[in-house]
């Protein structure tokens, strides 16, 4: 999948992971060599959200992550934002079927 990130223009692979509180995290890795590029999500604390809902960091070094995940048909936005520090983060539902398998099993 092509990256639209400001600081990384190569192809990326999205990998599901978990934060310490069990909420879902999405990691971006280089398709070429598997090196970590960025964590696409932020952890807002245990808010009792569904495993397929994530909050996307799309500012600073992560600028373009939201567009990358949308264009790759990985997520869909759900019209909800939350503050994360001094910025707002967008809530999204994971829609990629293979990634959902990882989310439920991780």
C-alpha positions as CSV (number, residue, x, y, z in Angstrom):
1,X,0.0,0.0,0.0
2,X,1.3,3.4,-0.9
3,X,2.1,5.9,1.9
4,X,0.8,9.4,1.7
5,X,2.8,10.4,4.8
6,X,4.8,13.6,4.8
7,X,8.0,12.0,5.9
8,X,7.8,8.5,4.2
9,X,6.8,8.1,0.6
10,X,7.5,4.3,0.2
11,X,5.1,1.4,0.4
12,X,3.8,0.3,3.9
13,X,2.4,-2.7,5.6
14,X,-0.1,-2.3,8.4
15,X,0.3,-4.6,11.4
16,X,-2.1,-4.9,14.4
17,X,-0.8,-4.8,17.9
18,X,-2.2,-4.0,21.4
19,X,-1.4,-1.3,23.9
20,X,-0.7,-2.3,27.5
21,X,-4.4,-1.8,28.4
22,X,-5.6,-4.1,25.6
23,X,-6.8,-1.5,23.1
24,X,-5.8,-2.0,19.5
25,X,-2.8,-0.3,18.0
26,X,-1.9,-0.1,14.3
27,X,1.8,-0.1,13.3
28,X,3.2,0.9,9.9
29,X,6.2,-0.9,8.6
30,X,8.3,-0.6,5.5
31,X,7.1,-3.0,2.8
32,X,10.7,-3.2,1.6
33,X,12.5,-4.3,4.8
34,X,9.9,-4.5,7.6
35,X,11.5,-1.7,9.5
36,X,9.0,0.3,11.7
37,X,7.9,3.6,10.3
38,X,5.3,4.8,12.7
39,X,2.5,3.9,15.1
40,X,-0.6,5.1,13.3
41,X,-2.8,5.1,16.4
42,X,-2.8,6.8,19.8
43,X,-3.8,5.3,23.1
44,X,-6.4,7.4,24.9
45,X,-6.5,5.1,27.9
46,X,-8.9,2.4,28.6
47,X,-12.2,3.8,27.2
48,X,-13.9,0.5,26.8
49,X,-13.9,0.8,23.0
50,X,-14.5,-2.1,20.6
51,X,-11.3,-3.8,19.4
52,X,-12.0,-2.7,15.8
53,X,-12.1,1.0,16.7
54,X,-8.8,3.0,16.8
55,X,-7.8,6.7,17.1
56,X,-5.5,7.8,14.3
57,X,-2.6,10.2,14.9
58,X,-2.5,12.4,11.7
59,X,-0.2,15.3,12.8
60,X,3.4,16.1,13.2
61,X,5.6,13.2,11.9
62,X,2.4,11.2,11.2
63,X,0.9,13.7,8.8
64,X,-0.7,11.7,6.0
65,X,-1.4,8.5,8.0
66,X,-5.2,9.0,8.0
67,X,-5.2,9.4,4.2
68,X,-2.9,6.4,3.8
69,X,-5.1,4.1,5.8
70,X,-8.3,5.4,4.1
71,X,-6.8,5.1,0.6
72,X,-5.6,1.6,1.4
73,X,-9.2,0.5,2.5
74,X,-7.8,-0.3,6.0
75,X,-10.2,2.0,8.0
76,X,-13.2,4.1,7.6
77,X,-13.8,7.2,9.7
78,X,-16.8,7.2,12.0
79,X,-17.3,11.0,12.5
80,X,-15.8,11.2,16.0
81,X,-12.8,13.0,17.3
82,X,-11.1,13.2,20.7
83,X,-8.4,15.4,22.1
84,X,-4.9,13.8,22.5
85,X,-2.6,16.3,24.1
86,X,-2.8,19.6,22.1
87,X,-4.2,17.9,19.0
88,X,-7.4,16.1,17.9
89,X,-7.4,12.5,16.8
90,X,-9.9,10.9,14.4
91,X,-11.8,7.7,15.4
92,X,-11.9,5.1,12.8
93,X,-13.3,1.5,12.3
94,X,-10.9,-1.1,10.9
95,X,-12.5,-2.6,7.8
96,X,-9.6,-4.6,6.3
97,X,-10.7,-8.3,6.8
98,X,-7.2,-9.7,7.2
99,X,-6.2,-7.0,9.7
100,X,-9.5,-7.6,11.6
101,X,-8.4,-11.3,12.1
102,X,-5.1,-10.0,13.6
103,X,-7.0,-7.6,15.9
104,X,-9.3,-10.2,17.3
105,X,-6.5,-12.7,17.8
106,X,-3.7,-10.4,19.1
